[in-house]
Amino acid sequence: MYRKVILKNGIRLVTERIPTVKSVTIGLWVNAGSRDERSEEAGYSHFIEHMLFKGTASRSATDISREIDALGGEMNAFTTRETTTFYVKVLDQHLAQALDLLSDLFLHSRLHPKEIEKEKQVVLEEIRMVQDDPEDLVQELHTKLVMGAHALSRPILGKASTIARIRRQDLLEYIERQYRPEGIVVAVAGNFDERMLEKMMTRLFGHYQTSKTGDSRTRWPAELHGGVTLKQKPLEQVHLCVGLQGIAAGHKDRYVIYALNSVLGGSVSSRLFQEIREKRGLSYSIYSFLSGYSDTGTVTVYAGTRAGEVARVLDLIAREIQKMAGRGMTSDELKRTKEQMKGGLMLSLESSHSRMNKLAKDELIAGTHTSLEEMISEIDAVTEQQVSRVARTLFTTEHMAVTGLGPLSSRQVKVLGDRFSLSMA
């Protein structure tokens, strides 16, 4: 049911027909995100994502909202450090209207100066919202610590000073440079007629071009940093992030590190959750997660705890990381996490929206499609030896990065820096 077509201008159409569902999801993915911005453009990708919903030559912002509601569908967008995505999900009978609407937004948005000025205030409020959410803020501070001066360290939303200076011409020039046809993937999953879809795609997107030629990629690999950053803020808890080296999104060991993350802190049966929350009651929220980019990756543990328990929680996190590096995981843990991974994967791909996401990511990361059966086979193939090898390589506290945000005293800051033998960032 998978199919890939490349339009004459270079736009890639990847599809998966699922005749058993009554929905269809269309996602337009641009291979450009916050890491592709110059320092003076920080936040442009996310701002453009907002602006494409603010009116076209033939539809006002209100018209756009009413039209998608009239179809009983969902339309939205999101920006990451490497991509910008616009998507619409509708009943299969509304595919033509949905694709026409999505193409109008992408190709004919007016980017009116008055709308730009209004949207600046919206995005500035979004930036303030992150500043008021300690869990988001500590992860933002942690990314800065780990990535250093690299473009991946910048917040996706940008800086308030940069947003305030945006002009229409700035956005147009960025679109010309980064929104090139060969960097665009349109992913469609659900129930649809393949020939009709390809004809519509050719008619709506086949003539899209930008004036820029040559390679627009400005990416270079990040050098990850250890150290410790502790920021004092009058909160009820101290919010912590502990970071380790990870792997790139398409790395051959990706299923191995998925398993390691699951056992470390990726579920309620994980070592960190059981040891720190269930056994000792030191944290309500504790988990680990992976961030995979095209050329690098990280493993991050997040925990929230009271100020007097910060050192103890950090000790326990470091201990579990060291135990995993030294002994890997047990055969029972590996068997259990494989079943968990396969179950989570199959359940996550039951909707057309999830299938659309997978289609696009496969294409952007590897240029090809990986079937569900192939993914399950790769999960089943993970061995204890592979787990031990990857854990020994990545789960080392020597270059660990620690970020703390909350009611920390000056003495605690010094003691923690000395205790974990980490350079103060």
C-alpha positions in Angstrom: 0.0 0.0 0.0 3.1 2.3 0.1 3.9 4.5 -2.9 6.4 7.3 -3.6 6.2 9.8 -6.5 8.5 12.7 -7.2 7.0 15.6 -9.0 8.9 17.3 -11.8 9.9 20.2 -9.5 11.3 17.8 -6.9 8.5 17.7 -4.3 8.2 14.1 -2.9 4.8 12.5 -2.4 4.7 9.5 -0.2 1.5 7.7 0.5 0.0 4.7 2.4 -3.5 3.7 1.4 -5.5 2.2 4.3 -8.8 1.2 2.8 -10.2 0.1 6.2 -10.4 3.6 7.6 -12.7 6.5 6.8 -10.2 9.3 7.3 -7.2 10.7 5.4 -4.4 12.8 6.8 -2.2 15.0 4.6 1.0 16.4 6.0 3.2 18.9 4.2 6.7 18.7 5.7 9.4 21.3 5.0 13.0 20.1 5.8 13.8 23.3 7.6 13.5 24.2 11.3 15.1 26.3 13.9 18.6 24.8 13.4 18.6 26.1 9.8 18.1 29.7 10.9 20.9 32.2 11.1 21.4 33.7 14.5 19.6 36.9 13.5 16.7 34.8 12.1 16.0 32.8 15.4 12.3 32.0 15.5 11.6 32.6 11.8 10.5 28.9 11.1 8.0 28.9 13.9 6.7 32.4 13.1 6.1 31.5 9.4 4.2 28.4 10.7 1.8 30.8 12.5 1.6 33.3 9.6 0.5 30.8 7.0 -2.9 30.5 8.8 -3.5 34.3 8.7 -5.0 34.7 5.3 -4.4 34.0 1.6 -5.3 35.9 -1.6 -8.7 34.2 -1.6 -9.3 33.2 2.0 -9.2 35.3 5.2 -8.1 33.7 8.5 -11.7 33.4 9.5 -12.6 31.7 6.2 -9.8 29.2 6.8 -11.1 28.3 10.3 -14.7 28.1 9.1 -13.8 25.9 6.1 -12.0 23.3 8.1 -14.7 23.3 10.7 -17.3 22.8 8.0 -15.4 19.7 6.8 -15.5 18.3 10.4 -11.7 18.1 10.2 -8.6 19.1 12.1 -5.9 21.5 10.7 -2.7 22.5 12.5 1.0 22.9 12.3 4.2 22.4 14.3 7.8 23.4 14.2 10.8 21.4 15.4 14.5 22.0 15.3 14.7 20.3 11.8 11.3 20.5 10.2 8.2 22.6 9.8 4.9 20.7 9.3 1.4 21.7 8.2 -1.3 19.0 8.3 -5.0 18.4 7.8 -7.1 15.4 8.8 -10.6 14.9 7.3 -13.1 12.3 6.3 -11.9 10.6 3.1 -14.7 12.2 1.1 -13.3 15.6 1.8 -9.8 14.9 0.5 -10.0 17.3 -2.5 -11.2 20.3 -0.4 -8.6 19.6 2.3 -5.8 19.5 -0.2 -7.0 22.6 -1.9 -7.1 24.4 1.4 -3.6 23.2 2.5 -2.1 24.2 -0.9 -3.7 27.6 -0.7 -2.2 28.3 2.7 1.3 27.1 1.7 1.5 28.7 -1.7 -0.6 31.9 -1.4 -0.4 33.2 2.1 -0.3 37.0 2.0 1.9 37.6 5.0 0.2 40.9 5.5 2.3 43.4 7.5 -0.7 44.1 9.9 -1.1 40.4 10.6 2.7 40.1 11.2 2.5 42.9 13.8 -0.5 41.2 15.5 1.2 37.8 15.5 4.4 39.1 17.0 2.4 39.7 20.2 1.0 36.1 20.1 4.4 34.6 19.8 5.8 36.9 22.5 3.1 35.6 24.8 4.1 32.0 23.8 7.7 32.8 24.8 6.5 34.2 28.1 4.4 31.1 28.7 7.5 28.9 28.4 9.3 31.2 30.9 6.4 30.6 33.4 6.5 26.8 32.9 9.5 25.4 34.9 9.4 22.0 33.2 9.7 23.6 29.8 12.1 26.2 30.9 14.6 23.8 32.5 14.6 21.7 29.4 15.3 24.8 27.3 18.2 25.8 29.6 19.5 22.2 29.5 19.5 22.2 25.7 21.6 25.4 25.7 24.0 23.7 28.1 24.4 20.5 26.1 24.5 22.1 22.6 26.6 25.2 23.5 26.8 27.7 20.7 25.4 25.3 18.1 22.2 26.3 16.3 20.4 23.3 17.9 20.7 25.1 21.3 18.4 27.9 20.3 14.7 27.9 21.4 12.4 27.0 18.6 10.3 30.0 19.4 13.2 32.4 19.0 14.2 35.4 21.2 11.8 38.2 22.0 14.3 40.8 20.5 14.4 38.9 17.2 10.7 38.4 17.0 10.1 42.1 17.6 12.3 43.0 14.6 10.6 40.7 12.0 9.6 42.3 8.7 7.6 40.8 5.8 10.6 40.9 3.5 12.6 38.9 6.1 10.1 36.1 6.0 9.8 36.1 2.2 13.6 35.8 1.9 13.7 33.0 4.4 11.0 31.1 2.6 12.9 31.5 -0.7 16.0 30.1 0.8 14.6 27.2 2.9 11.2 26.2 1.4 12.6 24.7 -1.8 10.7 22.0 -3.6 13.4 19.3 -3.2 13.2 19.8 0.6 9.4 19.3 0.7 7.7 16.0 1.5 3.9 15.6 1.2 2.8 12.5 3.2 -0.7 11.1 2.9 -2.2 8.2 4.8 -5.7 6.9 4.9 -8.4 6.0 2.4 -8.0 7.7 -1.0 -7.8 7.1 -4.7 -4.1 7.1 -5.7 -4.6 8.4 -9.2 -6.9 11.2 -8.2 -4.5 12.2 -5.5 -1.5 12.3 -7.8 -3.4 14.4 -10.4 -4.4 16.9 -7.6 -0.8 17.1 -6.3 0.5 17.8 -9.8 -2.1 20.5 -10.4 -1.7 22.2 -7.1 2.0 21.8 -6.3 3.6 20.8 -9.6 4.6 24.4 -10.6 5.9 25.5 -7.2 9.4 26.9 -7.4 11.7 29.2 -5.5 14.3 31.5 -7.1 17.2 30.1 -5.0 19.4 27.4 -6.5 22.1 25.2 -5.1 22.4 23.7 -1.6 20.6 25.6 1.1 21.7 23.3 3.9 23.5 25.2 6.7 23.8 22.3 9.1 26.9 21.1 10.8 27.3 18.5 13.5 27.0 19.6 17.1 29.7 19.0 19.7 27.8 18.0 22.9 28.9 19.5 26.2 28.9 18.3 29.8 28.9 20.5 32.9 26.3 22.0 35.3 24.0 25.0 35.1 22.0 25.9 38.2 19.6 28.8 38.0 17.9 30.1 41.1 14.2 30.9 40.9 11.5 31.1 43.6 9.5 27.9 42.9 8.1 25.2 45.1 10.4 22.5 43.5 13.8 22.2 41.9 13.4 21.0 38.4 16.3 18.9 37.1 17.6 17.7 33.8 20.5 15.2 33.5 21.9 14.7 30.0 24.0 12.1 28.2 25.2 11.5 24.6 22.6 9.9 22.4 22.5 8.9 18.7 21.1 10.3 15.5 17.5 9.6 14.4 18.4 7.1 11.7 21.3 5.4 13.5 21.6 1.6 13.2 21.5 1.3 17.0 18.2 3.3 17.4 16.2 0.3 18.6 18.9 -0.5 21.1 18.7 3.0 22.6 14.9 2.9 22.6 15.1 -0.2 24.8 17.7 1.4 27.1 15.6 4.5 27.5 12.5 2.5 28.2 14.2 0.6 31.0 16.0 3.7 32.4 13.1 6.1 32.7 10.7 5.7 29.7 7.8 4.0 31.5 6.2 3.5 34.9 8.0 0.2 35.3 11.4 1.9 34.6 14.2 1.8 37.0 14.2 5.5 37.8 10.4 5.7 38.3 10.4 2.7 40.6 13.5 3.7 42.5 12.9 7.4 42.9 9.2 7.8 43.0 7.7 4.5 44.0 10.3 3.2 46.5 11.6 6.5 48.0 8.8 9.1 47.2 11.3 11.7 46.2 9.6 12.9 43.0 6.1 13.0 41.5 7.4 13.4 37.9 10.5 11.6 36.7 11.1 10.3 33.3 13.8 10.0 30.5 13.4 10.8 26.8 15.4 10.7 23.6 16.0 13.6 21.2 17.3 12.4 17.8 18.4 14.7 15.0 19.8 14.1 11.6 23.4 14.0 12.8 23.3 13.7 16.6 21.2 12.9 19.6 20.8 13.1 23.4 19.3 11.2 26.3 17.7 13.4 29.0 16.4 12.5 32.4 13.9 15.0 34.0 12.9 15.1 37.6 11.2 17.5 40.0 11.9 17.4 43.7 12.1 19.5 46.8 15.3 21.6 47.3 16.6 19.5 50.2 16.6 16.3 48.1 18.3 17.6 45.0 21.7 16.0 45.7 20.1 12.7 46.7 18.0 12.5 43.5 21.0 13.3 41.4 23.0 10.6 43.2 20.3 8.1 42.5 20.0 9.1 38.8 23.8 8.8 38.4 23.8 5.4 40.1 21.2 4.0 37.8 23.1 5.3 34.8 26.3 3.8 36.0 24.6 0.4 36.8 23.2 0.3 33.3 26.6 1.2 31.8 28.3 -1.6 33.8 25.7 -4.4 33.6 23.3 -3.4 30.8 19.9 -4.9 31.5 18.6 -8.3 32.5 17.1 -10.8 30.0 13.7 -10.3 31.7 14.0 -6.5 31.3 14.9 -6.8 27.7 12.1 -9.3 26.9 9.6 -7.0 28.7 10.7 -3.8 27.0 10.7 -5.5 23.6 7.0 -6.4 24.0 6.3 -2.9 25.4 8.0 -1.3 22.4 6.1 -3.5 19.9 2.8 -2.9 21.6 3.3 0.9 21.7 4.4 0.9 18.1 1.4 -1.0 16.8 -1.1 1.0 18.9 0.5 4.3 17.8 0.1 3.5 14.1 -3.7 2.8 14.3 -4.6 6.3 13.1 -4.1 7.9 9.7 -2.4 10.8 11.5 0.3 8.6 13.0 0.9 6.8 9.7 1.3 10.1 8.0 3.9 11.2 10.5 5.9 7.9 10.1 5.8 8.2 6.3 7.2 11.7 6.3 9.9 10.9 8.9 11.0 7.8 7.1 11.4 9.8 3.9 13.2 12.7 5.5 15.6 10.6 7.6 16.3 7.7 5.3 14.7 8.4 1.9 12.8 5.2 2.0 9.9 3.5 3.8 10.2 1.0 6.7 7.2 -1.3 7.1 5.7 -2.2 10.5 6.9 -5.8 10.0 10.4 -4.6 9.4 10.4 -2.5 12.5 9.1 -5.3 14.7 11.7 -7.6 13.3 14.4 -5.1 14.2 13.1 -4.8 17.7 13.1 -8.6 18.1 16.7 -8.7 16.8 18.0 -6.5 19.7 20.4 -8.6 21.9 21.8 -8.2 25.4 25.2 -7.8 23.9 24.1 -4.9 21.8 22.4 -3.3 24.8 25.6 -3.7 26.9 27.8 -2.2 24.1 25.7 0.9 23.6 25.2 1.4 27.3 29.0 1.2 27.9 29.5 3.8 25.1 26.8 6.3 25.9 25.8 5.9 29.6 28.9 7.4 31.1 28.8 10.1 33.8 32.2 11.5 32.8 30.6 14.0 30.4 27.2 14.2 32.1 25.3 17.5 31.9 23.2 18.7 34.8 20.7 21.6 34.8 18.7 22.7 37.8 16.1 25.4 38.1 14.4 26.5 41.4 15.0 27.5 45.0 18.7 26.7 45.2 20.9 28.5 47.7 24.4 29.8 46.7 25.9 27.1 48.9 23.9 24.3 47.2 25.1 25.5 43.8 28.8 25.3 44.9 28.3 22.0 46.7 26.5 20.4 43.8 29.2 21.6 41.4 32.0 20.1 43.5 30.1 16.9 44.4 29.6 15.8 40.8 33.0 17.0 39.6 31.4 18.9 36.8 32.6 22.2 35.4 30.2 25.1 36.0 28.7 26.3 32.7 
